[in-house]
Amino acid sequence: MSLILLIEQVLNGLQFGVMLFLMAAGLTLVFGVMGLINLAHGSLYMVGAFACAAVATATGSFWLGLAASLAAAAAAGALVEIVVIRRLYDRDHLDQVLATFALILVFSEATRWAFGSFPLYLNVPPSLSGAVTLPGGIEYPAYRLAIIVVGFAVAAGLFALIAKTRLGIQIRAGEADREMIGALGVDIARLYTIVFALGAGLAGLAGALVGTIQSVQVGMGEPVLILAFVVIVIGGIGSIKGALIGALLVGLTDTLGRFLLPIVFATFMDASSATSVGSALASMAIYVLMAGVLVARPSGLYGVRA
């Protein structure tokens, strides 16, 4: 095992982690501010991916597709919040789970009706094709490096939004005491719609960025949604910082586990069995990580709610 190969896998883990952060940031905002369990968040990820693929195919421009993914996912999120979610805030979590699970089915069938059952494919934009030479002579795909940069830039923007703007003050106040900020004249309904659309837009952006790495297909958001829930449990519900740290931990744990564990097991079993066992244990590792964090800190690393 070479050092260069290990560094490449660390970069792959960072890329996977920032993609999970884009999903988990919106999810933790929605739960932290609204107290809503939104199982349909993965469907908004899928909407962004399909919007990007459709527009990029029609126009030949990946960048127009990326803009369309943000707009389509945010618009779908705002519409869902106004039409469906707004009626669930005063209901218990079971009702929220059932309603948002129904939304998964609606989005899946609507997407299958609009685009068919066959997967779509996105090409990497020409400006980001090829590899970049990093210090130490490491060759790494430019597009994956761009995903890492975009993820950290979005994280910085979210931190600034929450900490420095009036909207951020309202969001933080809404997490602490929504009745009080309503009494002070803040339009709670408008705030909730903005937060939900923001979270949906981030999920759509994640779907569009990943659409060039894997195929765009119906149901692609649900596996990522499970990992996003793991991220916010590790990081702490309602914490953007926790979502970022948790996402990086999950991304690195999963990627390095899939890389290192087969090497370890290959010392005393054949290569095929070592790969199979190592991959299985790597999939378990993120849940072991989550369990360990919950034992030490039941509210997560940076949880604002017990």
ABEGO torsion letter per residue (X at the ends): XBAAAAAAAAAAAAAAAAAAAAAAAAAAAAAAAAGBBBAAAAAAAAAAAAAAAAAAAAAGBAAAAAAAAAAAAAAAAAAAAAAAAAAAAABBAAAAAAAAAAAAAAAAAAAAAAAEABBBBBBBBAAABEBBBBBGGBBBBAAAAAAAAAAAAAAAAAAAAAAABAAAAAAAAAAABAAAAAAAGBBAAAAAAAAAAAAAAAAAAAAAAAAAABBBBBGAAAAAAAAAAAAAAAAEBGBAAAAAAAAAAAAAAAAAAAAAAAAAAAAABBAAAAAAAAAAAAAAAAAAAAAAAAAABAAEAABABX
